[in-house]
Each structure stands twice: as C-alpha cells, then as structure tokens.
Amino acid sequence: MNLISLLEKHNSSPGPHGEPFVDYNGVRLGYGDILSRCERLGAAINKYGFARGAVCGLVCFNHINFILYFMACLRAQVVPVIINAKYSQDEMRGIVAASGVLAVITDNIYAFAGGLSANNGGNVAVISPEIDACAAADPGGLYGDTLSDGTLFMLITSASGGRPKIVKKNAAALQYQADKLYPQIKSEGSTRYFTNVPPSHSYGLEFAVFGSIYNGAPLYLRDFNFSGDALEEIALNSITHIFSVPPFILSLADYKISSGLGFDRLEMAVSAGMPLLPGLSQKFFGAFNFNIASVYGITEVGCVS
C-alpha cells in the first residue's frame, strides 16, 4: 500500500471533488492540497542533506501539519520516528535518546527551546522545513542511522502493555492492514470517518488516516471534546465510522439515549487505546443496535519492534 500513490489516484479520479480529504475544525484540505504541500515540504526536507533512509524524529503540534509533514517525510524518503507532542519533556527526552535520532523535524521549533540530548551526549538538531535549511543546521550532523530494510516510518506503542516501544512499519505491514483491516471499515455507500484521536498516535494514524486514504473516505478530524455540539456533529455530518476511546464512546451512547437524536448513518464505532469500560458494550448496543469493535495491538501485527 503506497500512501502517496493512493492520494494521487484519488486526486485524479473522475467524479465530484467538492468534499475534502480532511476537515479539521473548519480547515478543509483536498487530495491536491495535501499532495502539493507535502511535495514542497519534502523538497525542503531534502535540502537539509538527509540520506535516503536516514532516521529522524517527527514531532508536530498541529494535526494538519502532522499529516503534511508525515507525507513529506515519505516523499523525501527519510524514516521518521513519530513522537506524540503530548509527551512530557522528560518522556520526550527519554524517547529521543532511546531512538538514537540526531534531528527532530517539527512544526514548532520554539517548543524545544530547552534543547534535546542525543544518546551520544550531543545535542539533537531541531529543524523545520518552513525555515531556510542553510541557516538552521549542519547537514552532516542530522542523522546517524540509515535504514535500507524497507522501513517507512516508526511508531511508539505500548499496546501490549509495559513501557513504550518503537515499532518499525514497512510496506508489507501496511499491505497486510490494507488486505485485512481497511475493507472492513468501509460502507456500501458513502463512507465518512470521524476521529478525535491525534493522527500522530498509532491508532489515529493507522485506522483513521490510513483507512481514509485507502478507502477514499473524507476524514473529520477533531480535538478531544465531550460537548453536546461535538457529539451532535457526528450525526449532522452523516458520519459512518468513528474511531475513538471508550470514554468518548460512552458519552456518545449517553447522548443518544438522552437527546433522542438519530445517528442514522453511523454503522461502526471502533475503540482502541484501553479496555472497554464496564457496562459500555451493553449500553452502546442498546443505544445503537450494533456492537463496538474493540481492537488492541494492531500496530504490532506483522512488524518488527
């Protein structure tokens, strides 16, 4: 499964193109927008002098930027270790040191004013494709490892319990998910996805973002919010599939029961990240007349950690 090729295929396919690929709180980007911007960012990343397969960190604070920067890394053929921006400074320093990266690509260099240390004792370069490469970093010191084993990117997961670990993802692993997972999260008619899990999180990336790319489904990406307006939006936007965590899914079931609002298009709720809450399965089935799809550990299937 080649993500860039799929975006190009959807962009060039006949038919209406009025609906965006991703809608994030009113910011709407189509396939062409994603492709043109990630191509520009990928060219900017290449100006830093990364070798093909060079391993670097990727930390983005804006969800749209993450999608753009991630695709730009694929364009530039560097291997990003995806690090969630919500990690504490101590956690991030530990992950950066354990990963061995010498550079972190980010959309907010000011968030790293305190600096990061590499596992060799030196400083990690914090760079942004939006800033002139010549003025920002020494190309010779931006990477230590290069991978030629087909690794496309790396995720950090603790789905099997215990401390977080780094999982390599290659084309074979993505194809396995494309064959086994994504056909199961598609409607017979128009498919629309909703998630409030950050795309830099393994679950948000591999289910919501990759699923929307594979199936050509619009993705409504939102911040985590339990308000009635946020829940009602799922019905108003004719969402067919939601990807979230048990507390939000419980709130959705409670809201449907109390409001009486119809969620006529919703046909699947996929839960991950933690076990289901006691009584949630029964309450959700009573509200929607279908079961929650609870998944765990998909990140590590067919991968090397």
N, C-alpha and C positions, 0 to 999 in steps of 0.2 A: 504494500500500500504506500504509494508515493503521495504525500500530502500536497506538495506544490503542484504536481500533475493533476490531482483531483480538483484543486482550486481553479486551475487553468481550464479544465474540462467544463466545470460548472459555469465559468465566466463566458465560455464560447458557445454554450449550448443554446439552441433556439428556445423561444418562449419568453414569457414576461420576466423582466429583471427589476421590477419595482420594489420587491421585498428584499431587505438587506440580508447579508450573510450573518451579521451580528448586530444586535441592538443592545447597547449598554447605557441605560438610564437616559435615553434620548439621543445618544451618539450612534449613528447608523452608518455602517460600512458595508459596501457590497464586495463581491469577489474581486472586481477590478481594482477597488481601492486597496484591498489587502495586498494584492499582487504587486501593484506599482510601488506602494510604500515599503513593502518588505524587500523589493529589489533594490530600491535606493538605499535602505539601511544595510542590506547585505553588502553592497558595494562599499559603503562607508566602513563596515567591519573589516573588509578585505584590505583597506588602506592601512590598517594597523600592522600588517605583515604577519598575520597568523598563518601557519602552515595548514595544509589540509589535514583534518583530523585532530587539530590542536584542541586540547581540553581547557575550558574556561568556565567560570561561574556565570549564572544569569539570574539577576535579582531585579524584578520590576514591581513598582508600587502602584501602577495603574493597569487595570485588567486589559484594556485595549492595547496598551503599549506592550504588555506581555505577549499577546498573540502576534503582534507585528515583529517584536524582537526575536521571538522564538522562530518564526518563519524566516526571518533574516539570517539567523544562525544556520538554518538548514540550507539557505541559498549560498551562504559563504562557506559551507562545508566545514564549519567548526563544530565541536561537540560540547554543547552546554550542559553543565550540571545545574539543574533547575532548583533554586533555593527560594522557598517561600519568604516573602518580605516580612511576614508576621513573626518570624523567629526573633527571639530576643537577641541583643548584641552578643551575649555570651554564647548562646546556641549557634548563632551565625558564625562567630569566630571558630568554634569547635568544628562545625561542618566544613568551613573553608579550609581549615588546617588539615582535616581528615581527608578531604578530597584531593589535596595536593595542587589545587589551581593556583596560578600566579597572577591571574587577572579576573576581575568580575565586570561583566557588561551590565549596565544598569540604566534606567531612565531617570535616576536621581542621584547624582554623584554627591550631593550635599548631605545625604543620609549617612555617608561613610566618612564624615569629617574626622572622626576619631581614628580612622585607619583600620586596616586588617592585616594580620600577620600570616605569612605562608608557613608551611611546615618545615621549611628550610631556614626559618628565622628571619627572612627578609620581609619586605612589605609587599602586599598584594596590590597590584595596579587596579584602580577603579576607573573605568572608562565608559564613555557614552558615544554611540555612533553619531549623535547630534552635535558633537564637539569636534573641531579640527584635530585629526589624528596626530599631525606633526607637532602640535603644541601640547599634547596630552600625555604621551607615554613613549617609552623606548621600545620599539618593535621587538628587539632581541630578548627582552625580559618578560614577555607576556605569557609564555607558556613553557611548561616543562615536558609534559607528556603529549604525545600524538598517538592516535589510535588508527590502526589500519584493519581492524577486525570487523568493520561494518557497523560499529556503534554510531547511532544517530544523535542520541542525547541520553542523559541520565536523570533519573528521578530519585527523590528521597522518600522512603516509605517506612512505616512501622506496622504495616497491616497484619503481619504475622505475630505481632507482639514484641515487647522488648524495646531496645533502643533503635533510633532511626538508622537505616542503612541505605546505601546507594545502589540502585538497580540500573543496569545497562539495558537500553532498548535499541533493538536493531530492526531492520526491515522485516525479518522473519517473524519477530514478535508482533509487530504491527499487523502483518498479514494474518497471523493466527487470530488476532482480535477481529480483524475485518471479516474473516470467514465465520467465526463462531459467535461473535457478540453483536456487531452492528446491524446485521439483518434482522435481529430480534427486537431492535428498538426503532422500528420504522412502521408507520401507519400504512394502511391500504390507500388512503387518500393523502391529503396534505399533512406533512409532519412538521411540528413546531416544538422546539426544545426550550425549556426554562431551567436555569440553574442559578443558585446563589452560592455555589462553591467556587472559590477562586480558581481561574484556569491554570495558575501556577501550582495548584495542588494536584497530585496524581489523579484523583478521582474526577476533578473538574476538567482536567486536560483529556484524559483517556476516554471518558464517557461523553461529556457534553461537547467539547471542542472537536475531538476526532470523530465522534459519531455524527455531528452536524456536517462535517466536511465529507465524510464517506457517503452519507445519505442525502446530501444536498438540502439539509433542513435549516431554516432560519433558527438562530440561537438568541434567545432573550436572556441576557446576562445581567444579573442584578447583585447589589450588595446584600449582605445578610440582614433581613428585616422581617419582623413578625407582625407588622401593622396590617390592619384590615385592607388598606389600599394595596399593599404588596400582595396579599393573598387574592384579592379580587381581580388583580391584573392577570392572573393565570387564566381566569375564565374569560375576561374581556379580550385577551389576545389569542383565544382559541388554542391554548397550549395542549399538546397531545402527550408530551412526556416531560416529567420533572425529574431533576437529579439534585438531591439534597441530602440532609442528615436527619436522623429521627426526630429531634425536637421541632424542626420546621414542619415535617410531615404530620406530626401530631397536631400542631397548630392549624394546619390546613384542614384536617379532619374535623377538629373542633369548630372551625369557622364555617365549614359547610353545614354542619349539624345546626349551629346556632342561627346562621343567616338564612338558610334555605336556598342560597344561591346555587344555580345549576352550573356544574362544570361538565357540560355535555361532551366536549371534545377530549377531555382527559381520559387516557386509556392506560397509562403506566406511570407508576411512581417508583423510582429506583433509589434505594437508600444505601449509603455506604459510610465508612468512616468510624462507625461504632455499632455495637449491637442494638437491636430494636428495643425500645423501652417496653416495660411490662404493660400488657393490655393494648399496645398500639396496633398490632395486627388485627385484632377483633374490632376495635373502634374504626379503623380505616375501612375494613371490609363493610362494616355496617353503613358507613357514610357513602362509599363509592361503588360497592358491589364488585370489587376486584381486589386481589391481594397485592401487597407491597412486594416488589422484587428487591430482596436484600442481598447485596453482594459484598464480598470480602476477599482481598488478596489478588484481584485481577492483575494488578501491576506486576506481580512477580511471576505470572504464568509464562513459561517459555523463555525466561530471561536469566541473565547472569547477575548475581549480586556479590 
